[in-house]
Amino acid sequence: MTNPADIPPPLPWEQRGKNIGTLPGGYAGYTGTLRNICEHTATRHPTSQSLVTWLRNNYKLTPGSAEGKENFLRKGGILEYTNGLLYLTKQASRWYETHDDGILIALLHSRVQFVGELLAELRTQPRSTEELRQAAKALGLNWDSKAQVQRRRGWLQSAKLIEPIGSGRLAITDAGRDLLAKLIVHTPNSESEHSRPQFPPKPQSSSTPSSPPKTTSSTTVPESDESPAENALSPAEALAREIRDAATNSKSPDRLEIAVRDALRFLGFDAEKLGGSGKTDVLATAPLGKNDSFTVAIDAKTVGSGSLGDHQVDWVTLEEHRRQHNADYSMLVGPNPSGQRLMSRAIDKSVAVLSTEQLADLCIQHAEAPLSLQDYRALFEVGGAVDTTPTSRAAEDLGRLRNLAVELCEKLAERTGAFGPLTASQLMVMIEQPDKPSSEQEIQQTLDTLASPLAGAVQGTASTGYVLATAPRVIQQRLKQLGEQIAS
């Protein structure tokens, strides 16, 4: 547990930096790389230039990237100048000596916006990076991409204060809650930096039960510890909540059937609710052309107790539904499907079993990373408990490619003025990708996509290099209009 005496007070919000730097090592390795840098600094006391050279040689960085990291370490309060040499600051030395990553994150929080604030957003429930970007927007940080959220994620995850929990969401850990209780965070309604400390509430007498603070806004809200922004659900969140609520409403089984139908439509399927004697509850079709289209007969089971067992499933009827509708696959959806017998029968009958919680998570994931119908085919192909890992990986790959496209545009905007058009090989050594480095071929493919007449984001060729073709807001307008016309 971090000692409160080791936590520096945050600078006023407007004086804290909007951007945060990264270090080599990926989401799990920022702090380890920083420890190596601090060890080198503590023993050698290098000059600024010699540290840049050391970073270049040890981590294969470009000159500009190494200089940027050295600059971030000073602005972040980790390194400081004394007589022309670099030393660890007091707080950085304390972190280096104690191995308490809470000290490091508290230090970054005191200098950089939306570090402790990101932790606070996860206090009530896990969130996706897009939801966190929207939360940052409410604090005046109008980031066009999720890159800055991902960078903060790297620091918090490597410090084990947050963790990924699947479906593209992040959750706070016990260590994160402990640190958050000791931080002063900024909120949209903060009058000053010290107006809302996140200390635990004072104990109340046993005769007076504690209650969460009331949220004040222009809309009357029941007593809740959520902010108005947290209460305003996105369409995907509203759909996920309906799936979870309907799953145990056994008095209205149609409610879950409608929610499942809506979920499949949200994922891109042509889905209709049938129900009635001899018919499946939901029939979903993936219209992928003559040879690749497929159809799924889905039975949705509500269970008041919250757990679906084998005795509640009519396996003969499921087989009849698949034959009647000439479906390629059969699926059973219900709350917490459990029991060895249920899963054994599902495997034997080639029925994919998907929990309502998994379906809700798929909707949340799809809102952030919309996958193709072919990507979702893996959900139905194998009988028994559905493994959503392949779709999670596909979503992560899509998000990574989007981040790559954004960073390529950023580098073209920053560097071509000085260096001229840049090729894929030149860009490969400039970009920073903490999770999974891209190959030159992947970078070239991304540039080809950005250079297509429809996107029009960059211009150039593979041999001569590329430059940004227009302002980012124009690129956004072109892609938005394309999407709207296709949807209409």
Secondary structure, DSSP 8 states (H G I E B T S, - for coil): ---GGG------GGGSBS-----TT-TTTHHHHHHHHHHHHHHH---HHHHHHHHHHHHT--HHHHHHHHHHHHHTTSEEEETTEEEE-HHHHHHHHH--HHHHHHHHHHHBTTSHHHHHHTSSS-EEHHHHHHHHHHTT---SSSHHHHHHHHHHHHTTSEEE-STTEEEE-HHHHHHHTT-B---TT-SSTTS-B--------TTS--------SSS---S-SS-HHHHS--HHHHHHHHHHHHTT-TT-HHHHHHHHHHHHHHTT-EEEE--STTS-SEEEEE---TTT-EEEEEEE---TTS---GGG--HHHHHHHHHHTT-SEEEEEESS---HHHHHHHHHHTEEEEEHHHHHHHHHHHHHS---HHHHGGGTSSSEE---HHHHHHHHHHHHHHHHHHHHHHHHHHHHHHH-SB-HHHHHTT---SS----HHHHHHHHHHHTSTTT--EEEETTTEEEE-S-HHHHHHHHHHHHHHHH-
